[in-house]
Amino acid sequence: MIPSIRKQFNEKFTTATYEAFLKELHNVYPGAIEFRVAETPVFIPNSFKEKMLDACESIVDIITGPSFKKITDKAIPPSLHVPGETSHSQFIAFDFGICINNEGEYEPQLIEMQGFPTLFAYEVLLDDVCRNHFPVPEGFSAYLGGHTKETYLQLLKEIIVGDHSPENVILLEIFPHQQKTRVDFYCTEKYLGIQPVCVTELIREGKNLFYLKDGKKTAVKRIYNRVIFDDLQQQSPEVQEKGKIFFEELDVEWVPHPSWFYRISKFTLPFIRHPYVPATFFLNEIKQLPTDLENYVLKPLFSFAGQGVVIDVTAKDVESIKDPENWILQRKVKYADVIQTPDVPAKAEIRIFYFWKDGTARPVPANNLARLSKGKMIGVRYNKDKEWVGGSYCLFESNK
C-alpha cells in the first residue's frame, strides 16, 4: 500500500531469505504450523490504519452501549447457554478487507467480527522472526495503541491469567495438539505459562474443575476458552458427552465466556451503520429482495471458517433456505489487488485485535494479523499452488 516501501522490499527479496525465515519460524515448534506463511508483511500507511480504527471504535460504541446485550440475546442458540456469562468479551477480532471504492481509492470494509480469541501469541513470534530476515522500515510496528512487544504481552497476561497462578489457568480446546492453530497454543504457553488442555482431560468434582499437570491433579480457576461449539458438535458422541461440562454450574472464570462468540459476530453486523461496514440485513427481515442480488453474499450466522457462504447469490438460493432467521444478506465488497508480487497482485484481509481488560470502560487496539490471497476468496482452499499468499501480518506506519 506504500509503493516505495513495497518496491524496495520486492527488489531485495530472495527465495533464500524467505526459506531461511521459514526455517527459523518452523524450527521453534517443529510441525506445528500447517498453514502457508506468506513471503511478505503488509505495509499499512497511517491514513488507512486510522480508517480501520475509526470503524472499530464506532462498533465498540455499540458494543459498550446499554442495550447491546438485549439486542444480541437472540444471537445465542437456545441449546448453547453457558452459565456464568461475563459483562463483556475480553477479546474482539475485527476482519477488514482492503477494498477499492467507486472513486478508485483504497478503503477498509468490515467482513466479519468475533468476540473470540485468535492468534494473539503466534503473531508475536511471527514479528520477531520476520525482523530477523526482512528489512522493516523505521517507524513501523505490528502493535497498536502505543504498545510494544513487552507491554502487549503484559496486557495479554493480565487479561488471561489475571490474579491467578498460571498453573491454575488453562487454554481449553478440543484435541489442541491436532488443531491447525496449535502453534498459537504453544506460543501462549511459552509467553504466559498456561497449558493447552483438551475438554476430554477435564476432571469435575462438584462445581470444581481440575486437570493433570505433570501427573498432579491441579485446580482450574480460569479458562482461556478456544472451543468453538460448531467444532464440538461435529465430534464423536464420547467427546460431545465430555463437552456437556460447559453447561454445568462451575466455579471458574471465563476468558472470554462462550456466549460472546455469538453476541459479537455476524449477528451484530445488521445493527451497524458506518461507511466501512457493508450494508447487512437479517434474511428473515427483508420484505423485498434487492434486484441486484449478484452484488450480495449470503452468510449463515452460526458457522465458522467461511463454511456455508454463498458468493453468487440467486433468488433460488434464498428461497431454498429453510431457516432465514439464521442467515444474513451482506453487500459485496470489491477487494483490491493491492499487494504487488513477482507475478500477479494479491488481495489482503486484516484482522485487528482489541483487548478488554476487566475493570476498564472499553476495549483497546493491540495487534493484528493479515491473510494474503490470489483466489476468489480469502482462505487456503482458494490459494493452492500459489505464491505470496497465506498467513502474514501488518506493519503500521506510526502516527505522524
C-alpha positions as CSV (number, residue, x, y, z in Angstrom):
1,M,0.0,0.0,0.0
2,I,3.1,2.2,0.2
3,P,4.6,1.9,-3.3
4,S,8.1,3.0,-2.4
5,I,8.4,0.5,0.5
6,R,6.8,-2.3,-1.5
7,K,9.2,-1.7,-4.4
8,Q,12.2,-1.7,-2.1
9,F,11.0,-4.9,-0.3
10,N,10.3,-6.8,-3.5
11,E,13.7,-5.8,-5.1
12,K,15.6,-7.1,-2.0
13,F,13.5,-10.3,-1.7
14,T,15.2,-13.6,-2.4
15,T,13.9,-17.1,-2.2
16,A,16.9,-18.0,0.0
17,T,15.9,-15.3,2.5
18,Y,12.3,-16.5,2.6
19,E,13.5,-20.1,3.1
20,A,15.7,-19.1,6.0
21,F,12.8,-17.1,7.5
22,L,10.6,-20.2,7.2
23,K,13.2,-22.5,8.6
24,E,13.6,-20.4,11.8
25,L,9.8,-20.0,12.2
26,H,9.1,-23.7,11.8
27,N,12.0,-24.8,14.0
28,V,10.6,-23.1,17.0
29,Y,7.8,-25.7,17.2
30,P,8.5,-28.3,14.5
31,G,5.4,-29.5,12.7
32,A,3.1,-27.0,14.4
33,I,2.5,-24.7,11.5
34,E,0.2,-26.4,9.0
35,F,-0.9,-23.2,7.1
36,R,1.1,-21.4,4.4
37,V,3.1,-18.4,5.7
38,A,3.3,-15.6,3.1
39,E,6.5,-14.1,1.7
40,T,5.8,-10.6,2.9
41,P,4.2,-8.5,5.6
42,V,1.7,-5.8,4.6
43,F,2.9,-2.2,5.0
44,I,0.0,0.0,6.0
45,P,0.0,3.8,5.8
46,N,-1.2,5.7,8.9
47,S,-4.2,7.1,7.0
48,F,-5.5,3.6,6.2
49,K,-4.9,2.4,9.8
50,E,-6.9,5.3,11.1
51,K,-9.8,4.4,8.9
52,M,-9.9,0.9,10.2
53,L,-9.6,2.1,13.8
54,D,-12.4,4.6,13.2
55,A,-14.7,1.8,12.1
56,C,-13.6,-0.3,15.1
57,E,-14.3,2.5,17.6
58,S,-17.7,3.1,16.1
59,I,-18.6,-0.6,16.6
60,V,-17.1,-0.5,20.1
61,D,-19.6,2.3,20.8
62,I,-22.4,-0.1,20.0
63,I,-20.9,-3.0,21.9
64,T,-20.4,-0.9,25.1
65,G,-23.9,0.6,24.8
66,P,-26.5,-0.2,27.4
67,S,-28.8,-2.1,25.1
68,F,-26.2,-4.3,23.4
69,K,-26.8,-7.4,25.5
70,K,-30.6,-7.1,25.0
71,I,-30.4,-6.8,21.2
72,T,-28.0,-9.8,21.0
73,D,-29.8,-12.2,23.3
74,K,-31.2,-14.0,20.2
75,A,-27.7,-14.5,18.9
76,I,-27.1,-17.3,21.3
77,P,-28.6,-20.6,20.2
78,P,-31.1,-21.8,22.9
79,S,-29.3,-25.1,23.4
80,L,-25.9,-23.3,24.0
81,H,-26.5,-21.2,27.0
82,V,-23.4,-21.5,29.3
83,P,-23.8,-20.4,32.9
84,G,-21.7,-17.6,34.3
85,E,-21.7,-15.1,31.4
86,T,-19.4,-12.1,31.9
87,S,-20.2,-8.5,31.4
88,H,-18.1,-8.2,28.3
89,S,-15.8,-10.1,26.0
90,Q,-12.1,-9.7,26.8
91,F,-11.2,-10.1,23.2
92,I,-12.7,-8.9,19.9
93,A,-11.3,-9.5,16.4
94,F,-12.4,-7.2,13.5
95,D,-11.7,-8.5,10.0
96,F,-11.3,-5.9,7.2
97,G,-10.8,-6.4,3.5
98,I,-8.5,-3.9,1.8
99,C,-11.1,-2.8,-0.8
100,I,-11.4,-0.3,-3.6
101,N,-14.3,2.1,-3.9
102,N,-16.1,3.6,-6.9
103,E,-13.6,6.5,-6.9
104,G,-10.7,4.1,-7.2
105,E,-9.5,4.7,-3.6
106,Y,-8.4,2.1,-1.1
107,E,-10.7,1.7,1.9
108,P,-11.3,-0.9,4.6
109,Q,-14.5,-2.8,4.6
110,L,-15.5,-4.9,7.6
111,I,-16.0,-8.5,6.6
112,E,-16.7,-10.2,9.9
113,M,-16.0,-9.8,13.6
114,Q,-16.0,-12.1,16.6
115,G,-15.9,-11.9,20.4
116,F,-13.3,-14.7,20.5
117,P,-9.5,-15.2,20.6
118,T,-7.3,-15.6,17.6
119,L,-3.6,-16.0,17.1
120,F,-2.6,-13.5,19.8
121,A,0.6,-15.2,20.8
122,Y,1.8,-16.5,17.5
123,E,1.8,-13.0,16.0
124,V,4.5,-12.0,18.5
125,L,6.7,-14.8,17.3
126,L,6.0,-14.0,13.6
127,D,7.0,-10.4,14.0
128,D,10.2,-11.4,15.9
129,V,11.3,-13.9,13.2
130,C,10.3,-11.7,10.3
131,R,12.5,-8.9,11.6
132,N,15.5,-11.3,11.8
133,H,15.3,-11.8,8.0
134,F,13.5,-9.0,6.2
135,P,14.0,-5.2,6.2
136,V,11.5,-3.3,8.4
137,P,11.3,0.4,7.8
138,E,11.9,2.6,10.8
139,G,8.8,3.8,12.5
140,F,6.7,0.8,11.5
141,S,5.2,-1.6,14.1
142,A,2.8,-4.5,14.3
143,Y,1.5,-3.3,17.6
144,L,-1.4,-0.8,18.0
145,G,-2.4,1.6,20.8
146,G,1.2,2.5,21.5
147,H,2.1,-1.0,22.6
148,T,5.5,-2.6,22.3
149,K,6.1,-6.4,22.4
150,E,6.7,-6.2,26.2
151,T,3.6,-4.1,27.1
152,Y,1.4,-6.2,24.7
153,L,2.4,-9.4,26.3
154,Q,2.0,-7.9,29.8
155,L,-1.6,-6.8,28.9
156,L,-2.3,-10.3,27.4
157,K,-1.1,-11.9,30.6
158,E,-3.1,-9.6,32.8
159,I,-6.2,-10.4,30.9
160,I,-5.8,-14.2,30.5
161,V,-4.1,-15.1,33.8
162,G,-5.5,-12.3,35.9
163,D,-4.8,-12.6,39.6
164,H,-4.2,-16.4,39.4
165,S,-1.1,-18.5,39.3
166,P,-0.5,-19.7,35.7
167,E,-0.9,-23.3,36.7
168,N,-4.5,-22.6,37.7
169,V,-5.3,-21.2,34.3
170,I,-5.7,-23.4,31.2
171,L,-6.1,-22.9,27.5
172,L,-9.2,-25.1,26.7
173,E,-9.6,-26.6,23.3
174,I,-10.8,-29.9,21.6
175,F,-7.7,-32.0,20.9
176,P,-5.5,-28.9,21.0
177,H,-2.4,-30.7,19.6
178,Q,-4.4,-31.6,16.4
179,Q,-5.7,-28.1,15.8
180,K,-4.3,-26.1,12.8
181,T,-3.9,-23.1,15.2
182,R,-1.8,-25.2,17.7
183,V,1.3,-23.1,17.1
184,D,-0.6,-20.3,18.9
185,F,-1.3,-22.6,21.9
186,Y,2.4,-23.4,22.2
187,C,3.4,-19.7,21.9
188,T,0.7,-18.9,24.6
189,E,2.3,-21.5,26.9
190,K,5.7,-20.0,26.3
191,Y,4.8,-16.4,26.9
192,L,2.1,-16.8,29.6
193,G,2.9,-20.2,31.2
194,I,-0.5,-21.7,30.7
195,Q,-1.0,-25.2,29.4
196,P,-3.3,-26.3,26.5
197,V,-5.8,-28.8,27.8
198,C,-8.4,-30.9,26.0
199,V,-12.0,-30.9,27.0
200,T,-11.7,-34.7,27.5
201,E,-9.0,-34.2,30.1
202,L,-11.0,-32.1,32.5
203,I,-11.9,-33.6,35.9
204,R,-15.0,-32.4,37.6
205,E,-15.7,-32.6,41.3
206,G,-19.0,-30.8,42.1
207,K,-18.5,-27.3,40.9
208,N,-14.7,-27.6,40.8
209,L,-12.6,-28.4,37.8
210,F,-9.2,-30.0,37.7
211,Y,-6.6,-31.2,35.2
212,L,-3.4,-33.2,35.4
213,K,-0.3,-31.0,35.3
214,D,2.9,-33.2,35.3
215,G,0.7,-36.0,36.6
216,K,-0.6,-33.9,39.6
217,K,-4.3,-33.0,39.9
218,T,-4.4,-29.2,39.7
219,A,-7.3,-26.9,40.2
220,V,-8.7,-24.9,37.3
221,K,-9.7,-21.4,38.3
222,R,-9.8,-19.6,35.0
223,I,-10.3,-20.8,31.4
224,Y,-8.9,-19.2,28.3
225,N,-11.6,-20.6,26.0
226,R,-10.7,-21.6,22.5
227,V,-13.5,-24.2,22.0
228,I,-16.0,-23.4,19.2
229,F,-19.3,-25.2,19.7
230,D,-19.7,-25.8,16.0
231,D,-16.5,-27.9,16.2
232,L,-17.7,-29.6,19.4
233,Q,-20.9,-30.7,17.7
234,Q,-19.0,-32.5,15.0
235,Q,-17.1,-34.7,17.4
236,S,-17.8,-38.3,18.5
237,P,-20.6,-38.9,21.0
238,E,-18.0,-39.6,23.6
239,V,-16.4,-36.1,23.1
240,Q,-19.7,-34.4,23.0
241,E,-20.6,-36.0,26.3
242,K,-17.5,-34.6,27.8
243,G,-18.4,-31.2,26.3
244,K,-21.6,-31.1,28.4
245,I,-19.4,-29.8,31.1
246,F,-19.8,-26.3,29.6
247,F,-23.5,-26.3,30.6
248,E,-22.9,-27.1,34.3
249,E,-22.6,-24.6,37.1
250,L,-18.9,-24.4,37.6
251,D,-16.6,-22.4,40.0
252,V,-14.4,-21.0,37.2
253,E,-13.8,-17.7,35.4
254,W,-14.1,-17.5,31.6
255,V,-11.8,-15.6,29.2
256,P,-13.8,-15.0,27.2
257,H,-17.2,-16.5,28.1
258,P,-18.5,-18.7,25.2
259,S,-21.7,-16.5,24.7
260,W,-19.6,-13.7,23.4
261,F,-18.6,-15.8,20.3
262,Y,-22.3,-15.3,19.3
263,R,-23.1,-11.9,20.6
264,I,-20.1,-10.2,18.8
265,S,-20.4,-12.0,15.4
266,K,-22.1,-11.8,12.1
267,F,-25.3,-11.3,14.1
268,T,-24.1,-7.9,15.1
269,L,-23.5,-6.6,11.6
270,P,-27.1,-5.5,10.7
271,F,-27.0,-3.1,13.7
272,I,-24.0,-1.2,12.4
273,R,-24.2,1.8,10.1
274,H,-20.7,3.0,9.0
275,P,-19.0,3.9,5.7
276,Y,-16.6,1.0,6.2
277,V,-19.2,-1.6,7.1
278,P,-21.1,-3.1,4.2
279,A,-24.9,-2.9,4.4
280,T,-26.1,-6.1,6.1
281,F,-29.6,-7.5,6.7
282,F,-31.2,-10.4,8.6
283,L,-32.6,-12.5,5.8
284,N,-36.0,-13.0,7.6
285,E,-36.5,-9.3,7.9
286,I,-36.1,-8.5,4.2
287,K,-39.5,-7.6,2.7
288,Q,-38.3,-7.4,-0.9
289,L,-35.1,-8.9,-2.2
290,P,-32.7,-6.5,-3.9
291,T,-32.9,-6.6,-7.7
292,D,-29.1,-6.8,-7.9
293,L,-28.6,-10.0,-5.8
294,E,-25.4,-10.6,-7.6
295,N,-23.9,-7.7,-5.6
296,Y,-24.6,-9.5,-2.3
297,V,-23.3,-12.5,-0.4
298,L,-25.4,-14.9,1.7
299,K,-23.9,-16.0,5.1
300,P,-25.1,-18.4,7.8
301,L,-24.9,-16.8,11.2
302,F,-23.7,-19.9,13.1
303,S,-20.8,-21.3,11.2
304,F,-17.0,-20.7,11.2
305,A,-14.1,-20.7,8.8
306,G,-16.3,-19.4,5.9
307,Q,-18.4,-22.6,5.8
308,G,-21.8,-22.2,4.0
309,V,-21.2,-18.8,2.4
310,V,-22.9,-18.3,-0.9
311,I,-20.9,-15.9,-3.1
312,D,-23.0,-15.7,-6.3
313,V,-26.5,-15.4,-4.8
314,T,-29.7,-16.1,-6.8
315,A,-33.3,-15.9,-5.8
316,K,-33.4,-19.7,-5.8
317,D,-30.6,-19.8,-3.2
318,V,-32.7,-17.5,-0.9
319,E,-35.9,-19.5,-1.5
320,S,-34.2,-22.8,-0.6
321,I,-33.2,-21.6,2.9
322,K,-35.5,-23.1,5.5
323,D,-34.3,-21.0,8.4
324,P,-33.9,-17.4,7.2
325,E,-33.7,-16.1,10.7
326,N,-30.2,-17.8,10.9
327,W,-28.8,-16.0,7.7
328,I,-27.7,-12.6,6.7
329,L,-27.5,-10.9,3.3
330,Q,-24.5,-8.7,3.0
331,R,-23.5,-6.2,0.3
332,K,-20.4,-7.4,-1.6
333,V,-17.2,-5.6,-1.3
334,K,-14.5,-5.3,-4.0
335,Y,-11.2,-6.5,-2.7
336,A,-8.3,-4.5,-4.2
337,D,-5.4,-6.2,-6.0
338,V,-3.2,-4.2,-3.7
339,I,0.0,-6.2,-2.9
340,Q,2.4,-6.2,-5.8
341,T,4.1,-9.6,-6.1
342,P,6.5,-11.1,-8.7
343,D,3.6,-12.4,-10.7
344,V,0.0,-11.1,-10.1
345,P,-1.0,-8.8,-7.3
346,A,-2.5,-10.2,-4.1
347,K,-5.6,-9.2,-2.1
348,A,-5.4,-8.8,1.6
349,E,-7.6,-9.1,4.7
350,I,-6.5,-7.6,8.0
351,R,-7.7,-8.7,11.5
352,I,-7.4,-6.1,14.2
353,F,-7.1,-7.4,17.8
354,Y,-9.0,-5.5,20.5
355,F,-8.3,-6.3,24.2
356,W,-10.7,-5.5,27.0
357,K,-9.2,-5.8,30.5
358,D,-11.7,-6.3,33.3
359,G,-12.4,-3.1,35.1
360,T,-11.8,-0.8,32.1
361,A,-14.6,1.1,30.2
362,R,-13.9,-0.2,26.7
363,P,-11.5,-2.4,24.7
364,V,-8.4,-1.0,23.1
365,P,-6.5,-1.9,19.8
366,A,-3.4,-4.1,20.4
367,N,-2.1,-6.1,17.4
368,N,-3.1,-7.7,14.1
369,L,-2.7,-10.4,11.6
370,A,-3.2,-10.5,7.8
371,R,-4.0,-13.0,5.1
372,L,-3.0,-12.7,1.5
373,S,-4.9,-14.3,-1.3
374,K,-4.9,-14.5,-5.1
375,G,-8.1,-16.6,-5.2
376,K,-11.8,-15.8,-5.4
377,M,-12.0,-15.8,-1.6
378,I,-9.5,-15.5,1.3
379,G,-8.5,-19.0,2.5
380,V,-6.3,-22.0,2.0
381,R,-8.7,-23.8,-0.4
382,Y,-8.7,-20.9,-2.8
383,N,-4.9,-20.5,-2.9
384,K,-3.5,-23.9,-3.6
385,D,-0.2,-23.9,-5.6
386,K,0.1,-20.1,-5.4
387,E,3.0,-18.0,-4.0
388,W,2.9,-14.7,-2.0
389,V,-0.3,-15.9,-0.3
390,G,-1.1,-17.2,3.2
391,G,-0.8,-16.0,6.8
392,S,1.0,-12.7,7.4
393,Y,0.7,-9.6,9.5
394,C,0.7,-5.8,9.0
395,L,3.4,-3.3,9.9
396,F,1.7,0.0,10.5
397,E,3.2,3.4,9.9
398,S,3.4,5.3,13.2
399,N,1.3,8.4,13.8
400,K,2.8,11.5,12.3
